[in-house]
Amino acid sequence: MSKLEEPSQGLVTFDDTLDITMVSSYFEQFSQMLNQYKAIILDAENVERIDGAGLQLLVAFIQAAERLQISVQWQEYSETVKKSAKISGVAGSLGIQ
């Protein structure tokens, strides 16, 4: 009997808020995913509120993934995420157009 393969891609679907109150729970999830997957998809379509701590977490996560040669791509992101990233000057680091 052959061992079942682990999925090579993970998905993170954010709730409507990605702020300092949520950072620690997402940090734990991200840390586990970096050890488990070769590619990670982010879905922030429902995010209506994001603060500096949330943006900082995303930048740090994407940078850590790059160092580990793990692909991170956006499935979707809300207009709120896009505007906040551009205003904060991190849109390029996040791969947000």
C-alpha positions in Angstrom: 0.0 0.0 0.0 1.4 3.4 -1.0 1.4 6.4 1.3 -1.0 9.1 0.3 0.7 12.2 -0.9 0.3 15.4 1.1 -1.3 18.2 -0.9 1.5 20.6 -2.1 -0.7 23.7 -2.1 -2.3 25.5 0.9 -5.1 28.1 0.9 -5.6 30.9 3.4 -9.0 32.5 3.4 -9.1 35.7 5.5 -12.1 36.8 7.4 -13.5 40.4 7.0 -10.8 41.8 9.4 -7.0 41.5 9.3 -5.8 43.7 12.1 -3.7 43.5 15.2 -6.3 41.4 17.0 -6.0 38.7 14.3 -2.2 38.7 13.7 -1.2 36.1 16.3 -3.7 33.5 15.0 -2.7 34.1 11.4 1.0 34.0 12.3 0.6 30.5 13.8 -1.3 29.3 10.7 1.4 30.9 8.4 4.2 29.3 10.3 2.6 25.8 10.0 2.0 26.3 6.3 5.6 27.3 5.5 6.6 23.9 6.9 3.9 22.0 5.0 3.4 23.4 1.5 5.3 24.3 -1.6 2.8 26.8 -2.8 0.3 29.0 -0.9 -2.8 30.8 -2.2 -4.1 33.8 -0.3 -7.8 34.8 -0.6 -8.5 38.2 0.9 -11.6 39.0 -1.1 -13.7 39.4 2.1 -11.3 41.7 4.0 -13.1 45.0 4.8 -10.6 46.2 7.5 -6.9 45.9 7.5 -4.4 47.8 9.6 -0.6 48.2 9.6 -0.1 45.1 11.7 -2.0 43.0 9.2 -0.1 44.5 6.2 3.2 43.9 8.1 2.2 40.3 8.8 1.5 39.7 5.1 4.8 41.3 4.0 6.8 39.2 6.5 5.0 36.0 5.5 5.6 36.6 1.8 9.3 37.4 2.4 9.7 34.2 4.6 8.1 32.1 1.9 10.4 33.6 -0.8 13.5 32.7 1.3 12.1 29.1 1.5 11.3 29.1 -2.2 7.6 28.7 -1.5 5.3 30.3 -4.1 2.7 32.7 -2.7 -0.1 33.9 -5.0 -3.3 35.9 -4.6 -6.5 34.2 -5.5 -8.4 37.5 -4.8 -8.0 40.6 -2.6 -10.5 43.3 -1.8 -10.4 46.9 -2.8 -9.7 47.7 0.8 -6.5 45.5 0.8 -5.4 47.0 -2.5 -5.9 50.6 -1.3 -4.3 50.0 2.1 -1.2 48.3 0.5 -0.8 51.2 -2.0 -1.1 53.9 0.7 1.3 52.1 3.0 3.8 51.6 0.2 3.8 47.8 0.4 1.8 46.9 -2.7 5.0 45.8 -4.6 6.2 43.7 -1.7 2.8 42.0 -1.6 2.5 41.5 -5.3 -0.6 43.6 -5.5 -1.2 45.5 -8.7 
